Amino acid sequence: MLRPLQERFPPADYPDLLVGLARSDDAAVLRISDELAIIQTLDFFPPVVDDPYTYGQIAAANAMSDVYAMGGEVRLALNIAAFPDDLDPAILTEIFRGGADKVAEAGGVIAGGHTIIDKEPKYGLSVMGVVHPRAILTKGGALPGDALLLTKPLGTGVLLTAAKQLRPGHEPGLAAAVAAMSRLNRHAAHLARAAHVHALTDVTGFGLAGHAAEMAEGSGATLVLELAALPLLADARRFAAEGATTGGGARNRDQLGDRVRVLAGAPDALVDLLYDPQTSGGLLMALPADRADALAAAIAAQEGGCWRIGHVEAGPAVVEAR
């Protein structure tokens, strides 16, 4: 759908647009000067949890994550909201408060926004960040021999579905998912920048498989994911095995097709979690293998976890899950 816009805005006519429609990445980047570039992104979605304050926090963390995935810092955000006119306005206030607290935690400021009437609530942010033009991190750049790290466990889509379906015993997994979704990727991104990672992206709606495939395409290399090494949220595998999977996961699998090659005989539940859409997921990064363990330990010390989940090989731009 965006291809016609590429023709309307040819990259040669916009040399200061350092990241735009010409390649798939997490956010747009516009150079303002030799020392400053602006990162611009937006994201919004319907409620994923019942508590409005928590929903606001998760939606804000998710929207700001794209700035961190580009190596930047959040500076300014605007609210985006849709809300039924027959619901208590205090609910919207709580959603905004949750988002505002998360933006303040990121060191940014909310300066306004726009709200419309709609049947289903929706909330998110338009976010502006800053980065040095020579310090931008992109999905491309992973090199053969690199290790792959992931900073948050997988399974938010499955666990949110299990909670929505009121499956018995869903509460611990939901609590783990909420804690992960509410956590900013800011400090992990700081450490990734300091470690000079080769490639960086965040894992959200396309699932680990989809975002790894984008990194493989951008890097012109094969990303190998070790299924047994994938970190999972509490009870995610159990609920996946019980069928609490999402329509988004099925669409991810269909759309990715042979860009993702899964080892024959791999456990179905693990494969489902490979494609599971994540909300406010972790950072996926590629860096030289000899620096990976030190970075993983540094992130784990601050964030509670970071996992080595695979490596990069020379070969076609695909993902191999083994």
C-alpha positions in Angstrom: 0.0 0.0 0.0 2.9 2.3 0.6 4.7 1.6 -2.7 2.9 4.4 -4.6 4.2 6.9 -2.0 7.7 5.8 -2.8 7.2 7.0 -6.3 5.8 10.3 -5.0 8.7 10.9 -2.7 11.8 9.6 -4.5 14.7 9.3 -2.0 17.1 11.3 -4.3 14.8 14.4 -3.8 15.0 14.1 0.0 18.6 13.6 0.9 18.0 14.5 4.6 15.5 11.7 5.0 18.0 9.2 6.3 15.4 6.4 6.9 12.1 6.5 5.1 9.9 4.5 2.7 12.9 3.3 0.7 13.6 0.6 3.3 11.6 -1.1 6.1 12.7 0.0 9.5 11.2 0.9 12.9 10.8 4.7 12.5 11.6 7.5 10.1 14.7 9.6 10.6 15.2 13.1 9.3 18.6 14.9 9.4 18.3 18.5 10.8 22.0 19.2 11.0 25.4 17.4 11.0 24.9 16.8 14.7 21.2 16.2 15.0 18.5 14.0 13.4 14.9 13.6 14.4 13.2 10.2 14.8 9.5 10.1 14.2 7.1 7.2 14.8 3.5 6.5 15.9 1.6 3.5 17.2 -1.8 2.9 18.8 -4.1 0.0 19.4 -7.3 -1.2 21.3 -7.0 -2.2 25.0 -5.0 -5.3 25.8 -5.8 -5.3 29.5 -8.8 -4.2 31.6 -7.1 -1.6 33.8 -7.1 1.7 31.9 -3.9 3.1 33.6 -2.0 -0.1 32.8 -3.3 0.0 29.2 -2.0 3.5 28.9 1.4 2.5 30.2 1.7 -0.4 27.8 0.6 1.5 24.8 3.0 4.3 25.5 5.9 1.9 26.1 5.1 0.2 22.8 5.0 3.4 20.9 8.3 4.7 22.3 10.1 1.5 21.7 10.6 2.3 18.0 12.7 5.3 19.0 15.0 3.1 21.1 15.2 0.6 18.3 16.7 3.3 16.1 19.3 4.2 18.8 17.6 7.4 19.9 16.1 9.1 23.0 12.4 10.2 23.4 11.9 13.9 23.6 8.2 14.7 22.7 5.0 12.8 22.4 1.4 13.5 21.4 -1.6 11.4 22.5 -3.7 9.6 19.9 -7.0 8.4 21.2 -10.5 7.2 20.1 -13.2 6.8 22.7 -16.9 5.9 22.8 -19.0 8.9 23.9 -21.1 6.8 26.2 -18.3 5.7 28.5 -17.1 7.5 31.6 -14.5 10.1 30.7 -12.6 9.2 33.8 -11.5 6.1 32.1 -9.8 8.1 29.3 -8.2 10.2 32.0 -6.7 7.1 33.5 -5.4 5.9 30.1 -3.8 9.3 29.5 -2.3 9.3 33.0 -0.7 5.9 32.4 0.8 7.0 29.2 2.0 10.3 30.7 3.8 8.6 33.5 5.6 6.3 31.1 6.6 9.2 28.9 7.9 11.0 32.0 9.9 7.9 32.9 11.5 8.0 29.4 12.6 11.6 30.0 10.1 12.9 27.4 7.1 15.2 27.6 3.5 15.0 26.3 2.5 18.3 24.7 -1.0 17.6 23.4 -2.8 15.2 21.0 -6.1 14.5 19.3 -9.1 12.4 20.3 -12.1 11.2 18.2 -15.3 9.4 19.0 -15.2 5.7 18.1 -17.1 2.6 19.1 -13.9 0.9 20.4 -11.3 2.6 22.6 -7.9 3.1 21.1 -4.8 4.8 22.4 -1.2 5.4 21.5 1.4 8.1 20.8 3.0 10.0 18.1 6.6 10.1 19.3 9.6 12.3 18.4 13.1 11.3 19.4 16.6 12.5 18.6 19.8 10.8 17.6 23.1 11.8 16.1 23.0 11.1 12.3 26.1 8.9 12.6 24.7 6.9 15.5 21.5 5.6 13.9 20.9 1.9 14.5 18.9 0.0 11.9 17.6 -3.5 11.1 20.3 -3.9 8.5 24.0 -4.5 9.3 24.0 -8.0 10.9 27.1 -9.8 9.9 27.9 -13.6 9.6 29.3 -14.7 12.9 27.3 -12.3 14.9 25.3 -13.5 17.9 21.6 -12.7 18.4 20.3 -11.4 21.7 16.7 -10.8 22.8 15.8 -8.6 25.8 12.3 -9.7 26.7 10.7 -13.2 26.8 8.0 -14.1 24.2 4.3 -15.0 24.6 2.3 -11.8 25.2 -0.1 -12.6 22.4 -0.8 -16.1 23.7 -1.1 -14.9 27.3 -3.4 -12.0 26.5 -5.6 -14.4 24.5 -5.7 -16.9 27.4 -6.8 -14.1 29.8 -9.4 -12.9 27.4 -10.8 -16.4 27.2 -10.7 -16.7 31.0 -8.7 -19.9 30.8 -8.1 -21.4 34.3 -4.7 -20.5 35.7 -4.1 -17.6 33.4 -3.4 -15.0 36.1 0.4 -15.6 36.7 1.1 -15.6 33.0 -0.9 -12.4 32.5 1.0 -10.7 35.4 4.3 -11.6 33.8 3.1 -10.3 30.4 2.0 -7.0 31.9 5.3 -6.5 33.7 7.2 -7.2 30.4 5.0 -5.0 28.3 5.2 -2.1 30.7 9.0 -2.1 30.8 10.7 0.5 28.6 13.5 -0.7 26.2 15.4 2.5 27.0 18.2 1.1 29.2 18.7 -2.0 27.1 19.1 0.3 24.1 21.6 2.4 26.0 23.7 -0.7 26.6 23.3 -1.9 23.0 24.6 1.5 21.7 27.6 1.4 24.1 28.4 -2.2 22.8 28.3 -1.0 19.2 25.8 -3.6 18.0 25.6 -4.1 14.3 21.8 -4.3 14.0 18.8 -3.6 16.2 15.0 -3.8 16.1 12.2 -4.3 18.5 9.8 -7.3 18.4 6.2 -6.3 18.1 3.2 -7.3 15.9 5.1 -9.4 13.3 6.4 -11.7 16.1 10.0 -12.7 16.5 9.9 -14.6 13.2 8.7 -11.5 11.3 11.1 -9.0 12.8 14.0 -11.4 12.4 13.0 -11.8 8.7 13.2 -8.1 8.3 16.7 -8.0 9.9 17.8 -10.9 7.6 16.5 -9.0 4.6 18.1 -5.7 5.6 21.4 -7.5 6.3 21.5 -9.8 3.3 22.2 -12.8 5.6 20.6 -15.8 7.3 19.4 -15.4 10.9 19.5 -18.7 12.7 17.1 -18.9 15.7 17.6 -21.7 18.2 14.1 -22.8 19.3 15.3 -24.4 22.5 16.9 -21.1 23.5 13.9 -18.9 23.1 12.9 -17.2 26.4 9.2 -17.6 27.2 6.9 -15.9 29.6 5.4 -18.0 32.4 2.8 -20.5 31.1 3.1 -19.2 27.5 4.1 -22.6 26.1 1.3 -24.3 28.0 -1.4 -22.0 26.7 0.0 -22.2 23.2 -0.2 -26.0 23.4 -3.8 -25.7 24.6 -4.7 -23.6 21.6 -4.8 -20.0 23.0 -3.1 -18.7 19.9 -4.0 -15.5 17.9 -5.3 -14.7 14.5 -2.3 -12.4 14.1 0.1 -15.3 14.6 -1.6 -17.2 11.9 -1.4 -14.2 9.5 2.2 -13.7 10.3 2.9 -17.3 9.4 1.0 -17.0 6.1 2.6 -13.7 5.1 6.1 -14.7 5.9 5.9 -18.0 4.0 9.3 -19.4 3.0 11.1 -16.4 4.4 11.1 -18.4 7.6 12.2 -22.0 7.6 11.3 -24.1 10.6 13.0 -27.4 11.4 10.7 -30.3 10.6 9.3 -31.9 13.8 9.7 -28.7 15.9 7.1 -28.6 18.7 4.0 -26.9 17.5 3.7 -24.7 20.6 7.2 -23.3 20.2 6.5 -22.6 16.5 3.3 -20.8 17.4 5.3 -18.6 19.9 7.9 -17.9 17.2 5.1 -16.2 15.1 3.2 -14.8 18.1 2.5 -11.1 17.8 4.1 -9.2 20.7 2.9 -6.1 22.4 5.8 -3.9 23.6 8.2 -6.7 23.1 12.0 -6.7 23.6 14.9 -5.7 21.4 16.5 -8.1 19.0 20.1 -7.3 18.3 23.1 -8.6 16.4 26.6 -8.1 17.5 30.0 -9.8 17.4 29.9 -13.1 19.3 32.8 -12.3 21.5 30.9 -9.3 23.0 27.5 -10.9 23.3 27.8 -12.5 26.7 29.1 -9.3 28.3 26.2 -7.3 26.8 23.7 -10.0 27.8 24.9 -9.9 31.4 24.8 -6.1 31.6 21.3 -5.9 30.3 20.1 -8.8 32.5 21.6 -7.0 35.5 19.4 -3.9 34.8 16.4 -5.4 33.1 16.1 -8.9 34.7 16.9 -10.9 31.6 18.6 -11.0 28.2 19.0 -14.2 26.2 21.3 -15.4 23.5 18.9 -17.0 21.0 20.9 -17.6 17.8 23.5 -16.4 15.4 24.0 -15.0 11.9 25.3 -17.0 8.9 26.3 -16.2 5.4 23.5 -17.2 3.0 20.1 -16.1 1.7 18.1 -13.5 3.5 15.9 -15.9 5.5 15.3 -17.0 9.0 16.1 -20.6 10.0 14.5 -21.8 13.2 16.3 -25.0 14.3 
